[in-house]
Amino acid sequence: MPQVRWRCAMKGNRWVDPAPFEGARPQVPWWVWLPGWVKLVLAPFALAWLAVRLVVRLAVLAVRYPVAVTTGLGGYVAYRQFGLSPLVIALLSLVCALTVWYGLDRGSFLRHGWYRVLTEWRRLTVYVPQWRTVMRLAELSKDNRGREYRPKLRRVRSEGWRDKVRVRMIPAQSPEQWEARRDNLAHSFNARSCRVRVLKPRVLELDFIHADPLARPVAVPQLAEPGEVDLKRVVVGRTETGKPWRLRLLGSQVLVVGVPGAGKGSVLWSIVWQLAPAIKAGMVRLVGIDPKGGMELGQCPDAFEKVVYDNGPEAVALLEEIAAEVKERATRYRGIRRRLSLGLPPPLHRPCLAVVVAVVGLGTPALSDW
C-alpha cells in the first residue's frame, strides 16, 4: 500500500498544516441513492416526464422559429409525396409570388415577410450562440453555491434597423446594471448602440440599433382640407419606428430644443405647413416673434398674421396683447368651457391662436422687464 506523505511548512518554531482543499465538491443527483425497486417503479413516470418535456421543447422551437419549421416540414412532406421536380417548381412559384408582393406593397412585405425571416436568422446565429458567453463576460450572470443564475433570453424581434430583445433578469438585479453595460452589449452583438427599456418588473427590452431609419428625408405631405386639421394630432414628421409623429397643439405648449443644425426649424415649418389650410380658412391665427431679426420666421411672413422681428418693446407689446385676448376669452367661456375647439357655435367661436417664438433664449431679456 503506497504511503501518503503530508508536507508541512514551518513558520518560526512551529509547524503549520497545509491549506484545506478548496475545490467544489461534486454533486450527486438525489435519485442515485434510491433503492432499486423504487427506481423501477418511478421509471415510467420519469419517461413520461421526459416525453412531455420533449414535446414542450419542440413546441417552443416551433413558436420561436415558425418560418423555418414550417418551410422545413412542408418541403420534406412535399418531397416525400411528390418528388424533387414538383418541389422545385413550388419553390420557384413561391419566389415569384414574394417578388410580386414586394413590388406591390413593400411595407407589408417587409413587415409580415422579410422581418420574420430576419428575426429567426438573427436569433439563431447571433443571440442564442453568444448569449451565455456575453452574460458571463459582462458580469450579468452570478454563481451561488455551484448554481449559475443567468438572464433568460425571451423574445427577439427584428425590424431591420433594430433588434428588440426581451430579457428576464435574475433575482437581485436592477436595470441600472444593464444600463452600465450598454456599450459592452452593443459591441458584443455587432450593433451600433444599445438602449434599455423596462417593460415590467424583472423584464427588460434591449434595442440593438443597426442603422439610422431617419437618414433619408421625409417627403412633404399633401395639404389637408381646413375641416380635417386636428390641432390635437398635428402630424409634423415620422418617428424612427415609421409611424407618424403627432403633436398636440390645442391647449398645450411645445418646446423644441436642439443644437445648431439639429432640425428645430424643420419642426417649426412642419407645424406651419400642417396649419396652413386652417390659417387660410380663418380657423387659426398665427403670430410670431423672431428675436434673430427675421432669420427664422422671415422665410414665410405671409403665413403669420403678425410677426415681430425683435426682442424689445414690440415683442413685449405683442405678448401683452395676446395675454389680454386670452383673459377676454377666459371670461367669455367662464362656466361654459375650459378649452377652445374649432367646432364651437358662432356666439362662442373664436379662431385658435398659435404663438411661435423662434429663439426663446434671445427673447428672455425682453421678458425680464415685462
Disulfide bonds with the S-S distance in Angstrom:
none
